[in-house]
């Protein structure tokens, strides 16, 4: 599951340890690597693309940081139960 792989960075973002710009840059860099590796859409790329889209929509004024936070929290719900075991 893709969210599990990114649990730590997303947790840091939600805790305020890294800012929105740092998160978006990290996601963009990883997506660039994934897209260069394979033209096929992977679960990881699909997950990260959702975050990337919201980051862009925040920059353009169509979404808020709170909406990104909620998206990430919802994505991490299943991961939290796995990680906390």
Secondary structure in CASP SS format (residue, H / E / C, confidence):
PFRMAT SS
TARGET T0000
AUTHOR 0000-0000-0000
METHOD secondary structure of the structure
MODEL  1
X C 1.00
X H 1.00
X H 1.00
X H 1.00
X H 1.00
X C 1.00
X H 1.00
X H 1.00
X H 1.00
X H 1.00
X H 1.00
X H 1.00
X H 1.00
X H 1.00
X C 1.00
X C 1.00
X C 1.00
X C 1.00
X C 1.00
X H 1.00
X H 1.00
X H 1.00
X H 1.00
X H 1.00
X H 1.00
X H 1.00
X H 1.00
X H 1.00
X H 1.00
X H 1.00
X H 1.00
X H 1.00
X H 1.00
X H 1.00
X H 1.00
X H 1.00
X H 1.00
X C 1.00
X C 1.00
X C 1.00
X C 1.00
X C 1.00
X H 1.00
X H 1.00
X H 1.00
X H 1.00
X H 1.00
X H 1.00
X H 1.00
X H 1.00
X H 1.00
X H 1.00
X H 1.00
X H 1.00
X H 1.00
X H 1.00
X H 1.00
X H 1.00
X H 1.00
X C 1.00
X C 1.00
X C 1.00
X C 1.00
X C 1.00
X H 1.00
X H 1.00
X H 1.00
X H 1.00
X H 1.00
X H 1.00
X H 1.00
X H 1.00
X H 1.00
X H 1.00
X H 1.00
X H 1.00
X H 1.00
X H 1.00
X H 1.00
X H 1.00
X H 1.00
X H 1.00
X H 1.00
X C 1.00
X C 1.00
END
